[in-house]
Amino acid sequence: MATDRPNAPTLAERARNIRRNALRMGEVQGQGYIAQALGIADVLAVAYFHALAYRPEEPDWEGRDRFLLSVGHYAIAMYAALIEAGVIPRDELETYGIDDSRLPMSGMAAYTPGMEISGGSLGQGLGIAVGMSLGLKRKRSGAFVYNMMSDGELGEGATWEAAMSAAHWKLDNLICLVDFNNQQADGPSTSMLCAEPLAPKWEAFGWHAQRVNGNDIAAVRAAFDTARGLAEPRPRVIIFDTRMARGIPFLEARERNHFLRVEPQEWQQALAILDREEATQ
Amino acid sequence: MSATKPRLTTSAMIASIAGEGQKTKPAPFGHALAALAAQRPDIVGMTADLSKYTDLHIFAQAHPDRFYQMGMAEQLLMGAAAGLAREGFTPFATTYAVFASRRAYDFICLGIAEEALNVKIVCALPGLTTGYGPSHQATEDLAIFRGMPNLTIVDPCDALDIEQAVPAIAAHQGPVYMRLLRGAVPLVLDEYDYKFELGKAALLRDGADVLIVSTGLMTMRALETADLLRRDRIEAAVLHVPTIKPLDEATIRAQAARAGRPVVVAENHSVVGGLGEAVAATLLRNGIAPRFRQVALPDQFLDAGALPTLHDRYGLSAPAMAATLKGWL
């Protein structure tokens, strides 16, 4: 991994660059799921620059860890990470959501290198992850399958079918990542279909569960390490409590930021905040 | 119903559709898949608590390490099949047609078909093949699935069709939905010069007075109907269309264009959205306008009861179909 090399960017720097990439893509569209991207950037930085095995120049490398984006509208965050990871060329950033781009608004496997599945029909990722984990075990592969899902997807029954199945098959190569930002299209997730108490719920389904602050990079890294290193024959879930629009205070303060409208000048203001943060460190 | 005629009982969920004394073969799907899997290590079998009722248990007995019992969770079944296909395997996933088409649709559509994954969905109880009522009668599965891009749809007629379809759909790269007859499955097509070819319609019998275009078990009924009509000096041609999608439009058009023959489409499915409407559309698009009729299930939730009773009631039995055709001709 990049962090293993001397003078490599730190995970915090990677997270900042992922936020920058996402903001620049957001600027192309003028709106979008930018608050989610800013909120999950720290988790993606740890995933792509600490945890995952992959080859940027060979996205289909058989030995790679599979990273499934069940929550398809987080594509902007995923592209931001894949650009930072060198899987997607940086100059494609400006094509986000534009006709004939490889970076559509909702993530699809056929469009984008490094995108394992077509997410977006929420609640499908974990079931596919079960099948891929079974398949990797058949092939005696040591690769992990990561399923990145949103807290909203906890409302889908299919998620829990898959959760039961993963425990039934003792899928210790499956790690589910839940972004708990408590924000859905119509309001706070917990106000609509409350999934709490969430960690005990996963444990009751037979999973090893952790719940950490998803914007605390050290805690995120430790959680990934625990999930990967666990010797127990059961699937693992990490619930990340994240803050929508994390890192850009004037966007964090905005209510109802599920699909954020940002004024044209605000994109540069947001990027300037990240630049100042970098300069002071 | 006359007072002396005994009332039939509904019997098991999944009664054989074989007529009395009809030649049958046991579990043709299970045996064909088990044999094929011996040559194809990529094939795995999966089910949602219905291996026995889809004949997949034969495969499971032959290849226990390649069988996945996913439990009563059809959305999971399809998602996990997509995942196994992504890792290079060829899953045959079985359940009842109602559950695949109604409950798991989105998981097949987005999880499997959108990426043209190599999953074969094989489903028992197509159309009216159980007397258990609407909960188990997949009378609209073809209508549901025909709109799904990338999906190949197969409706075999008998044991021979199923045996030959299994290696053909396995060889096809991409998702397939196949309707399944299970248990003691009638054997009919061995008496014809016929071989299953994916995507091809086959003329089983020629005749100058009417063209019956049929699929699935209704091909069997169409052949019986043709025999009954011959007694009245009516010569019926039977064109078997085991692949519903992609449709062999060229063969259908060529047969339907023969002047003077009404076209009757017969299918074990609702009048809405199945083979009948597919054939009508291709004929109309190409300026071919014969007299046109459908032998199919009505657009309604069907009764529970004994299958022979229901096939008579809804016009799918050979005597009922022959009477219907005579009324039209």
Interface residues (C-beta under 8 A of the other chain):
Chain A: M108 A109 A110 E116 I117 S118 G120 S121 Q124 L126 G127 I128 A129 V130 G131 M132 S133 L134 G135 L136 R138 K139 G157 A158 E161 A162 M164 S165 H168
Chain B: V44 Y68 M70 G71 A73 Q75 L76 M78 G79 A80 A81 A82 G83 L84 A85 R86 E87 G88 F89 P91 D106 F107 C109 L110 G111 E114 E115
